[in-house]
């Protein structure tokens, strides 16, 4: 009850402070029609990937709040936190008096977006499913923020880097089998409907865990039976745990990845955030699969 009163009071203050003049109507990636300011100045980002896109566009001066784990670039970590992207704090969002919130369909609760819109706070939702969608998202957000030229520059940079990797991969017939580990206990990998699956294929590898389950679980015995040529380890877990996992796999010298010293540890943020840095992840993965790292 107390929280509801706080939200009501903040909402009243927000309305009294004067909402911006709404002068632009757009359609978001969910097909919803959104009316917002033609020059939004107070933006709350509801996912780390959105924060990265806004910084990449050079529009960080508009950001007034971000979600937990918005840690790239480092300057993003200095902005007010409005909860996590799975559990955004409605009260904190309203207190920042945003004239635009940018949300993600995969993660942000729909009820939070609905309540923000009842308070006349526009919520633009994105829903990238693959690299092409990420490029389109960059262009869409750039248009929202009147940063079309920079958005096109970022999009073209991503396209050219992806094409360069494709050209390099086309010269090789080898397709190493990849086990991409994103979870430690239990062991979790990636299915077909993920960014990482797409990156593995573009980088010249074969995802050994392709299938309808986005994030399948495996026993150690099941992984050993796959006989991966390459094991990539990434997880939200930080610190010495990575080296411990690598050491555990090295106990099985019969699998090709261990025999050929092809167990690699990578930065998870380059592979699981739908932002321009997916191009970095693709290049990193391609170099690892070609034996250049």
N, C-alpha and C positions, 0 to 999 in steps of 0.2 A: 504494500500500500504506500509506504514511504517513497519508494522508487517511482511509483506512478505519479505521486504529487510532484516530485522533483521534475519529472519529464514534462508534466503539465505546465509548471511554472516557467521552465526554460522555453517551452513552445510559445507561451504567451509573450515572453520577452522577445523571442525571435520575431514574432509577428509584429510587435510594436516597433521593433528596430527598422522595419521596412524591408520588404523583400525586393530583390532586383527586378528590373523590368524584363519580362520574358518576351523575347523577340525572335526566337528561332525554334522551328519545329523539325525534329529529326526522328529517324527510325533506328532503334538500337538493334543489336544482333539477335535479339529474341523476337523481333518484329513488332515491338511496342513503339507507339508514337509518344515522344517525349518533347515537352515544351520547356525551353530553358533560356537563360540569358545568352545574347549573341556574343558576350565576352565574359565568361565566368571567371571570377577572381578568387573565390574561396572554395577550393575543391578538397573533398575528402576521398582518399583512395581506400578501397575496401579489400585490397589484396596486394602482396608484395610485387607481383608482376606488373600491376597497373602503376605502382609507384615507380618502378624501373622505366616504364614506357614514358611517363611524364618527365622524368629526369632526362631521358635520352632525347626528348623533344626540346629540351632547354626551357621547359615551362614550370620548373620546380618552385618558382616564386608564387605560383597559384596554390600550391599545396599547403593546406592548413592542418591536415591530420592524416595519419596512415595506420595500418594495422600492424600488429606484432610481426616480427621477423622481416620487416621492411628495412633491410640492412645494406642495400646496394643502390646507388653508391653510398659511401660511408656517411655523407651528409644527411641521408634519409633517416638515419638513426637518431637524429637530433629533433625530429618533428614529434608533435604530440601523438600518443598512441590511443587508438579508439577500440581496443580489444583485438582479438584475433579475427581472421577472415571467416572462421567458422562461427565464432561467438562475438560479433561486433557489439560494442556498448552503445546502445541507442542514446542514452543520456549524454555521453561524451560527444557523440556526433552532433547532436542538436546544439550543445553548448558552443560548438565552433562556428555556428551560424553559416553552414555551407550554402552556396548557391548551386552546387552540383556535387553529387556523389557518383563515383564510377564503381560498379560492382561486377562480380563474376558469377555466372550461373552455377558453375561447379564449385560450390563451397559456401557462398553467402546465403544465409537463410532468406527465403522469399518474404517471410513475415516482417523482417526488418525493413526491406525495401518498400513493402506495402505501407508500413507505418510512417516511414519518411515521406512518402508521396502524399499521405493524408495530411501531413504538415506542410504541404506545398514545397517540399524539397525534391527537386528532380533527381531521379536515379537512372543513369544510363548503364545498361547491362551489356557485357561482352560475353562471348561464348566460343573462344577459339578451340578448334579440334585438331588442327595440324599446322604445319609451318605456313602454308598459304593463308590460313585464317589469322595467324599471328601478324603476318605482313599487312593483311587487310585491317586488323585491329589497330595497328600503328597508324595507318592512314586515316581511319575513322576518328581516333582520339585526336590526331593532329588537326582534323577538320573542326572538331568541337572547340579546340583551343586556339583556332586561327593560326596554326603552325603548319600549314599545308606543305610549304616548301621544305621544311626540315623533315617532315614525315615522309615525303617522297624521297628525300636523300637517304634516310634510314632504310626505307623499303628497298630502294635500288641497291644499297650496300648489302642487304641480306640476300637479295636475289642473285647478285653477282658472286657472292661467296658460296652460296649453295650450288650454283652452276659450276664453279671452279672445282668443288669437291666431286660433283657428278662426273666432270671431265676426267679427273684423276682416277676415279674408281672405274670408269669405263675401260681403262687401259689394263686392268687386271682381271683375270678370270677367277681368281681365288675368292671364296666367300667363307671366311672363318666363322665357325659357330660360336655365338656369343651368349654367355650367361651373365645377365646384368642384375646384380643383387642390390636391391634398395632397402631391404629389411634384414635385420640381424637375427632376432629371436621373436617369432619364427623367421625362417629364411623366406624372403618375398622377392619376386621378380616382376617382370612386366609382360602383359599380353599385347594383343594386336592393337587394341583401341587406346594407344598411349603415344605421347610425343616421343618417348624413348624408342619405341618400336620403329617409328618412322626414321629416327636418327640413325639407328643401327643399319637399316636397309640402305639409306642414302650414303652412309659411310663405307658401304661395301661388305657388310657383315650379314649373318643370318641369325635372327633372334630365335634361340632354341626354345623359348617359352611362349612363342606366338600361340594365340588361341583366344576364345571368347571372354575369358575371365581377365579383367584389366590388370589385377595385381594378384596373381596366383601364388599360393604357398607351396613350399617344397621341403621334403626331408633331405638330409645330407645325402642319403643313399640315392634318392631320385636325381639329385644334381650330378653325382658321380656317374650315374648311368647315362646321362646326356653327353658325357665326354667332351666338354666344351674346349674349344681351341683358345678361347680368351675368356677370362673372368674379369668383369668390371665391378668394383665395389663402391657403392655410394649409399649414404644413409643420413638421416637427420642426426644420428648419434655422432658426437664429435670426440676429439682427443685421441688417446692411445688405442681406443677400440678398433680403429681401422687396421692398425698393424697386427693386432691380435687376430682379427679375422683372416688377414692374409697368411699369417703363420699357421692357422688351422687348416686352410686349404692346402698349404704346402706339405701337409702330412700325407698327401695322396699323390705320389710322384708318377703314377700310371696315367693320370689324365693329361692330355696334351697341354693345357694351360699351365700346369705346374711344371711339366717336363721342359717346356720351352720358355719358362720364366715370363709368362704373359698374364700375370695377375696385376691389375692396375687399380689404383685408388683415385677417384675423381671428385671434383666439387659438385655436389648434388644440385646446387642452384643453377648450374649451366644446362641441366637436363630436364628439370621438372617445372621451370617457370616459363610460361608462354610470353616471353619478352624478346627483344632483339638479341639477347645473349644466347639464345638457342643456336645462333650461327657460330658462336664460340664453342658451344658444346659439340656441334657437328664437326667442326674442324679438329677439335681435340680427339674425338672418337675416330675420325678418319686417320689421323696420324698414328694413333695407338694400333689400329688394325693393320696399317701398312708397316708397322715396326719402326716408325720414325721417332718414337719417344721411348 
